[in-house]
Amino acid sequence: MLGKLNINVDSNIIDEILLSLEPEDKRTFLNELYERLKKKEIEISAGSNISVLAEEHLSLKELKSILSDTLDVTPIEPEETKKLKAFYLRQRINRNSLIHKNFRRMITAELKRVLLKLGIIKDSDIEEWKKLSTEKRYRAIVYHAANFLSYLELEDVFSSILTPDEHLSRLVKKARNVDVIKNMTNSEIVPFLRILIDHEHEIPETDKMEALETIIETFISDLHYYKLAAKKYFSFSDVCSFLESHISLPNRQGKIGQKAAGMILAYKIMQSELKEFADKIRIPTSYYLTTDVFYECLSSHTYNFSSFRHRLKEGTITEEELEREYPHVRKLILETSIPDIIRIKLGELLKKIGHQPVIVRSSSLLEDSASAFSGKYDSYFVANQKLSDNPDEDLEKRLDIVIKRILMVYASALRPEALIYRRERGLLDIDERMSVLIQIVEGKRYGKYFFPTMAGVGLSYNNKVNVGNIKWDDPVLRIGAGLGTGIVDMKGYKIKVVYPHNPDYTTIINFHEVFKSAQKKFDLLDLETDTIESVTKSELFDYFNRIKDDHPEVKDFITTMGRYFLSTAHQDYYTEGIGLATKLETDKHVFTFGGLKKTAFYKMTNRMLQILAEKYNPADMEFTLDFIQKKDPDTNRTVWDYSLAIVQCRQLTGLSEDASYDFPAELPEENLVCRVHKSVVSGYQPNIEYIVYVDVDKYYELDEQKMYSVARIIGKINNNLHGKRFILIGPGRWGSSLPYHGIKVSYTEIYHTLALVEVARKLWDENFTEPSLGSHFGNDVRESRIINFSITPGSEGTKFDKEMFRECPNDIDEFLKESYPDSWIRDVVMVIDTKNLPSNFEDKSKQYMHIISNVEKQVGIMFLGEKRSVKKHHVADSLRPQEEIPE
């Protein structure tokens, strides 16, 4: 009954075959399957247990039940089986047609013969079909074969056309033809790869590498620098294992998206180059909804979504109109129906993973490439918990939620912020399709919350610090307990910054500053409400203390925190760990993460980021870390181990090619506007015409609503100053998610500026404990080559005079272009013509301001001088991929 099938058998196919069998055939099938397994002619998961099934007389229902447990598959309903069988049939025909150009004609003729022999069709049906077009005749035959023939009967038909040897010889020949691979569909590539893997030794090495690169280009990523690295670290088996987890449309071609591509490449590089820690590094369990599904969903609509971006490029729609129209566009996408076959596959996926929380993530073609698209597209956590006692109803409800989240990710591809970002980088004309990355969330359940032990962002270069043994091109980490959302979104959570090659280095000089700068808020997935909840340290500690006696996993986590994360505060000092504390105390236990130095975590992450810079590109890597307690089999003592999951790896773009810029040989003190002596990047911006200054002291006197208004006003001034050379100076962190930590602007509200200057209120300003390193906003600023440095008034060598700006004329009315009757606005926000700044210039018409900052010297200055030449630079220049990958 199995015919000449001689390839690996997917356990899901076995289940589908059982559903297509008549009861009297099931024993024959199982016996033959068992014999083939013993001879190792075929392989299927948990195959050794088939002998039990083959020796018993079981009903079909019992067979399905046992097989599901044995092979970890879920039976498919008959109607769904018919749909999948038709898909399977078309897939097999198309794949074999690539190997044999006449195969479609041959198989349809054989199918007609079998259908006639079994009485399913009559001669009169064939006469009627002759009146149809070739394509319609083909569809009619496929329809009847899928509905009335079993999988085994179909396999017999296929086996009768070409022998396995004929298939193989043609396949090996086709593997040398990259044009054939380029025309394959997602449903064809995995079976193609499985056969190639079995007979890889028969393909010449040069042909093999060319075929591998073509497969990577067609189904994973076509970025040149990515392919150069990937073909060095991927094998056919690697690519096959990734693509086996894709979810795509029949007979379509789509990629898994660049976010997914970057993640799997970083993982393969680590497995190859960092063998010392290979067993501690992994990627989350992932499934890839390919880009062809996005295209199908949007193209099935009568609304012309592509015109949305074209109108922006052509200037026939303003940014304000874009903002107003987007809610309608989003609503249309959320009302779109996802293709039936995709719904079936997603349902099977949810059956497989059960009630584990998942995250539905964007993974577009352009995302995480030379343009990072940090935070431009959406991702959503899904609690995926039990919603009904009825299994079918429970599955449908969970499936509806996941599909809605997928459509929400699709809608984010047309967000105004994303389209404006693309326009600024000249990417509006480039094909941007959205894949969706569905991952099981890393971490564990603790009561009603789910989260990893720790999350973090690592950068191959910190690009700012150059002091002592910390250089600007050293790796840096930002780490925190809980989910990583607070780290990348600049939520003001006071995330820990560590230089992994020297984790003892810090700018914090006393215990009180340690306490102020320690993490006090956490993002956790609330499984009961299906939301991300931000909780304070006090709320988290109180909850854990309340439930720990009934939840052993919470007790274990408290032990882990006490060992690696928490320190104990005393009157004017602190000690690492919390000792034998029976409960967590908010005022006593501090998140210093000092215990991590007892492990090799810092050594491992430092090498990971260096290796990525050497073998691929300087990287921005997001990760989670989980600690595991287990028993040592030799001593029976509890030991701790850890496991790092790479959840994202993007190219670190916008780095300066030149770390040094020369300062003027002579500079009169009266022409020096500002000087800073730490935390600067390298940069040069001449001929600045305007300074947009937000008064540091007056800003913090505003209520929260007015602070939000300041951010919106900055956005309007940014648009109205487009074409002018200007900089922004303001309090706290630009782009902070909390207005009392800085001005809560988005990237699209500041992207025309040449520099972002951040001013502290005093020598120790706790708002400055949350740097933008690794955040979405910080990535955008770095990518755009916007100079960014901080001013701490009163620090050694710093010059900054707030009174000088207050005494200059305020030209805000000229550039705000709107009526704001509230007088407080003009007191807080100033637009200053640099020609009005005090200097020794007699002819102020020749006066401009210039900025030079030097990361090696850790000095940045703003000074007045005559007009200088402007180094021509376009954002796209910094995004050009490197042509060669170092050995």
Secondary structure as UniProt FT lines:
FT   TURN            3..4
FT   HELIX           11..20
FT   HELIX           23..25
FT   HELIX           26..38
FT   TURN            39..40
FT   TURN            45..46
FT   HELIX           47..49
FT   HELIX           50..54
FT   HELIX           60..71
FT   HELIX           78..99
FT   TURN            101..102
FT   HELIX           103..117
FT   TURN            118..119
FT   HELIX           123..129
FT   TURN            130..131
FT   HELIX           134..148
FT   HELIX           151..161
FT   HELIX           164..175
FT   HELIX           178..182
FT   HELIX           186..198
FT   HELIX           200..202
FT   HELIX           205..219
FT   HELIX           224..233
FT   HELIX           236..243
FT   TURN            244..245
FT   STRAND          246..247
FT   TURN            250..251
FT   HELIX           258..273
FT   HELIX           275..280
FT   STRAND          281..282
FT   STRAND          286..289
FT   HELIX           291..299
FT   HELIX           306..314
FT   HELIX           319..334
FT   HELIX           340..353
FT   TURN            354..355
FT   STRAND          358..364
FT   TURN            367..368
FT   TURN            374..376
FT   STRAND          379..382
FT   HELIX           391..412
FT   TURN            413..414
FT   HELIX           416..424
FT   TURN            425..426
FT   TURN            428..429
FT   STRAND          434..440
FT   STRAND          444..446
FT   TURN            447..448
FT   STRAND          449..451
FT   STRAND          454..459
FT   TURN            468..469
FT   TURN            472..473
FT   STRAND          476..481
FT   HELIX           485..488
FT   TURN            489..490
FT   STRAND          496..498
FT   TURN            500..501
FT   TURN            503..504
FT   HELIX           511..517
FT   STRAND          521..526
FT   TURN            527..530
FT   STRAND          531..536
FT   HELIX           537..547
FT   HELIX           548..550
FT   HELIX           552..560
FT   HELIX           561..565
FT   STRAND          566..569
FT   STRAND          574..577
FT   TURN            579..580
FT   TURN            586..588
FT   STRAND          589..591
FT   HELIX           594..598
FT   HELIX           601..615
FT   STRAND          619..631
FT   TURN            633..635
FT   STRAND          638..651
FT   HELIX           669..671
FT   STRAND          672..676
FT   STRAND          683..688
FT   STRAND          690..694
FT   HELIX           696..699
FT   TURN            700..701
FT   HELIX           704..720
FT   TURN            721..723
FT   STRAND          726..732
FT   TURN            734..735
FT   HELIX           739..741
FT   HELIX           747..749
FT   TURN            750..752
FT   STRAND          755..759
FT   HELIX           766..769
FT   TURN            773..774
FT   HELIX           776..783
FT   TURN            784..785
FT   STRAND          787..791
FT   TURN            793..794
FT   TURN            796..797
FT   STRAND          799..800
FT   HELIX           802..806
FT   HELIX           812..816
FT   HELIX           824..828
FT   STRAND          829..833
FT   HELIX           834..836
FT   HELIX           844..846
FT   STRAND          848..854
FT   TURN            855..858
FT   STRAND          859..865
FT   HELIX           875..878
//
